[in-house]
């Protein structure tokens, strides 16, 4: 995890997103880049005598000012946070140790994050919050589906990132297998790893015991917990058990079922993204 991109938005999760990204950067000695994506100025027009014909300069100027002030506020928050953490600004290539820099993008956040994020080892985003436009669900999903990288989702309650006790939400799927491979640097640092399965949420694939044996070959201390399931949604079972077992971090493949199906019928990924209170690592 030598290169980390953190997506910054004015939101309830901003402090947590900064804390998690800086914590990972310091743990791995990483380069951390703060990214804010400014929206592209819309084509604002006003009604004239003959219809919608004239640009509205006052609205355009207001849009530009708001966007500029938001970017400046986020840059200040990022630079203050990394300075407080004792991280220097960008170091020359080949020089080791954690360092930080700032990048301002423009366009649709989902597109920018999904494209620019492809060159980083890890992308950190804030967890979407109910009844709020930020952190952006679209930006999170853009990174998840388009970047091809590991995502860390930081909930507003996360004041630190822990590596002691990591829970893998194992369902036998390709998505979770890929996430585990990308998350291996975190697992290698864990004091204990829990392989947790919910029987009604699995797909055809290796058992939790089989996964545990492979992880033990890496020298990891692994515990297997199989849950038959009950009336609770699979995602709720996972979060309840993670809390009961004191997990600092959750590793989970995203959208084994299609995103559309989960939007309509619900699913473990959707539930976790809406409710998780510890950082979670995901990929698709």
C-alpha positions in Angstrom: 0.0 0.0 0.0 2.6 2.5 -1.1 0.3 4.9 -3.0 -3.1 6.0 -1.5 -5.7 8.3 -3.0 -8.2 9.9 -0.7 -11.4 11.4 -2.1 -12.3 14.6 -0.1 -15.8 16.1 0.1 -17.4 18.5 2.6 -19.3 15.9 4.6 -19.9 14.4 8.0 -17.3 11.8 7.1 -14.5 14.2 6.2 -12.5 13.9 9.5 -12.9 10.1 9.6 -11.8 9.9 5.9 -8.7 11.9 6.6 -7.9 10.0 9.8 -8.2 6.6 8.1 -6.2 7.6 5.1 -3.4 9.2 7.2 -3.4 6.2 9.5 -2.8 3.7 6.6 -0.2 6.0 5.0 1.8 6.1 8.3 1.5 2.4 8.8 2.7 1.5 5.4 5.1 4.4 4.8 2.9 5.5 1.8 2.5 8.4 -0.5 -0.9 9.9 0.2 -2.7 12.2 -2.4 -5.7 14.2 -1.4 -8.2 14.6 -4.3 -11.1 16.9 -4.6 -13.1 16.9 -7.8 -14.7 20.2 -8.7 -17.9 19.8 -10.7 -17.9 21.2 -14.2 -19.8 24.5 -14.6 -23.3 23.8 -15.8 -24.8 25.6 -18.8 -27.0 27.9 -16.8 -29.5 29.9 -18.9 -32.3 32.3 -18.0 -35.7 32.9 -19.5 -35.9 35.8 -21.9 -38.8 37.2 -23.9 -38.3 34.7 -26.6 -37.6 31.7 -24.4 -34.5 30.4 -22.8 -31.8 32.4 -24.6 -29.5 34.2 -22.3 -26.7 33.0 -20.0 -27.1 33.9 -16.3 -23.7 35.4 -15.3 -24.7 35.9 -11.7 -25.6 32.2 -11.3 -22.4 31.1 -13.1 -20.3 33.4 -10.9 -22.0 32.0 -7.7 -21.4 28.5 -8.9 -17.7 29.2 -9.5 -17.3 31.0 -6.1 -19.0 28.1 -4.2 -16.8 25.5 -6.0 -13.6 27.5 -5.3 -14.4 28.0 -1.6 -15.2 24.3 -1.2 -11.9 23.3 -2.8 -10.0 25.7 -0.6 -11.7 24.5 2.5 -10.9 20.9 1.7 -7.3 21.6 0.8 -6.8 23.4 4.1 -8.3 20.5 6.0 -6.1 18.0 4.2 -2.9 20.0 4.7 -3.7 20.7 8.3 -4.3 17.0 8.9 -1.1 15.8 7.3 0.9 18.5 9.0 -0.5 17.5 12.4 0.4 13.9 11.6 4.0 14.9 10.9 3.9 14.0 7.2 6.0 16.1 4.8 4.8 17.2 1.4 5.6 15.2 -1.7 9.0 13.6 -1.7 11.1 12.8 -4.8 10.6 9.3 -6.3 12.8 6.7 -4.6 12.8 8.5 -1.2 11.0 6.3 1.4 8.6 7.3 4.1 5.1 8.7 4.3 4.5 11.9 2.3 1.5 13.8 1.0 0.4 16.0 -1.8 -2.8 17.6 -3.2 -4.6 17.2 -6.5 -7.6 19.1 -7.8 -9.7 17.4 -10.5 -12.6 18.6 -12.5 -15.7 16.8 -13.9 -18.0 14.2 -12.6 -16.5 12.8 -9.4 -17.4 9.2 -10.3 -15.6 9.4 -13.6 -12.5 11.2 -12.3 -12.2 8.8 -9.3 -12.8 5.7 -11.4 -10.1 6.7 -13.9 -7.5 8.5 -11.9 -7.7 6.0 -9.1 -6.4 3.2 -11.3 -2.8 4.1 -10.6 -3.0 3.9 -6.8 -2.8 0.9 -4.5 -5.7 2.0 -2.4 -8.6 4.5 -2.7 -10.2 5.9 0.5 -13.7 7.3 0.4 -16.2 8.4 3.0 -19.2 6.2 3.7 -22.5 7.6 2.3 -24.8 9.0 5.0 -28.6 8.9 4.9 -30.3 12.1 3.8 -27.1 13.7 2.7 -25.6 14.2 -0.8 -22.1 13.7 0.5 -20.1 11.6 0.8 -21.2 10.7 -2.8 -22.5 7.3 -3.5 -21.8 7.9 -7.2 -18.1 8.6 -6.5 -17.8 5.5 -4.3 -19.4 3.3 -7.0 -17.3 5.0 -9.8 -14.2 4.0 -7.9 -15.5 0.5 -7.1 -16.5 -0.4 -10.6 -14.1 1.5 -12.7 -10.7 1.8 -10.9 -10.1 -1.9 -10.4 -8.4 -1.1 -7.1 -9.0 -1.8 -3.4 -11.4 0.6 -1.8 -11.5 1.6 1.9 -14.8 3.1 3.1 -14.5 5.2 6.2 -17.7 5.7 8.3 -18.2 9.0 10.1 -17.5 7.3 13.4 -14.1 6.1 12.5 -11.5 8.1 14.4 -8.6 5.7 13.7 -7.7 2.7 11.6 -7.0 -0.5 13.4 -5.2 -3.7 12.1 -5.4 -6.0 15.2 -8.6 -7.9 14.4 -9.8 -8.2 10.8 -13.0 -9.9 9.8 -13.3 -11.4 6.3 -17.0 -11.6 5.3 -16.6 -14.8 3.2 -19.3 -15.9 0.8 -17.3 -18.0 -1.6 -17.5 -15.4 -4.4 -15.0 -14.2 -7.0 -15.5 -10.6 -5.7 -14.5 -11.5 -2.2 -11.6 -13.6 -3.4 -10.3 -10.6 -5.3 -10.8 -8.3 -2.3 -8.8 -10.7 -0.1 -5.9 -10.8 -2.5 -5.8 -7.0 -2.7 -6.2 -6.6 1.1 -3.4 -9.1 1.9 -1.0 -6.4 3.2 -3.6 -5.5 5.8 -4.2 -9.2 6.7 -0.5 -9.8 7.1 -0.4 -7.1 9.8 -3.4 -8.5 11.7 -2.9 -10.1 15.1 -6.0 -12.3 14.3 -8.2 -12.9 11.3 -11.8 -14.0 11.5 -13.3 -15.8 8.5 -17.0 -15.3 8.9 -19.7 -16.9 6.8 -23.4 -16.5 6.8 -24.8 -19.7 5.2 -27.8 -18.2 3.5 -25.5 -15.5 1.9 -23.0 -17.8 0.2 -22.5 -18.8 -3.4 -20.9 -22.0 -4.7 -17.2 -21.8 -3.8 -14.6 -22.9 -1.3 -15.7 -23.1 2.4 -14.6 -20.8 5.1 -12.4 -23.6 6.5 -10.7 -24.0 3.2 -9.9 -20.3 3.0 -8.6 -20.3 6.6 -6.2 -23.2 5.8 -4.7 -21.1 2.9 -4.4 -18.0 5.1 -2.7 -20.1 7.8 0.0 -21.1 5.3 1.0 -17.4 5.3 1.5 -17.6 9.1 -1.8 -15.9 10.0 -3.8 -16.7 13.1 -7.2 -17.5 11.7 -10.6 -18.2 13.4 -13.5 -19.6 11.4 -17.1 -18.6 12.4 -20.0 -20.1 10.5 -23.4 -18.6 11.0 -26.5 -20.4 9.8 -28.4 -17.2 9.5 -31.7 -16.1 10.9 -34.4 -13.5 10.2 -31.9 -10.7 10.0 -30.5 -9.5 6.6 -27.1 -11.1 5.8 -25.4 -7.7 6.0 -26.9 -7.1 9.5 -25.7 -10.5 10.7 -22.2 -9.6 9.4 -22.1 -6.2 11.2 -23.6 -7.6 14.4 -21.0 -10.4 14.5 -18.2 -8.0 13.6 -19.1 -5.8 16.6 -19.5 -8.8 18.9 -16.1 -10.1 18.0 -14.4 -6.7 18.2 -13.3 -6.4 14.6 -11.3 -3.3 13.7 -11.6 -3.7 10.0 -13.9 -5.7 7.6 -12.9 -7.2 4.3 -15.8 -7.8 1.9 -16.3 -8.3 -1.8 -18.8 -5.8 -3.3 -22.0 -6.6 -5.1 -21.9 -10.4 -5.6 -25.5 -9.8 -6.6 -26.0 -7.1 -9.2 -26.2 -3.5 -8.0 -29.6 -3.1 -9.5 -31.0 -6.2 -7.8 -29.6 -5.0 -4.4 -31.2 -1.6 -5.0 -34.5 -3.2 -5.5 -34.4 -6.2 -3.1 -31.6 -5.3 -0.7 -28.3 -7.1 -0.3 -25.4 -7.4 2.0 -23.2 -4.8 0.2 -26.0 -2.2 0.3 -26.7 -2.9 3.9 -23.1 -2.6 5.0 -22.5 0.6 2.9 -25.4 2.1 4.7 -24.7 1.0 8.2 -21.0 0.0 8.8 -19.3 1.8 11.7 -15.8 0.5 11.2 -13.6 0.9 8.1 -14.3 -1.7 5.4 -12.2 -2.8 2.5 -14.1 -3.6 -0.7 -13.5 -4.3 -4.4 -15.6 -5.7 -7.2 
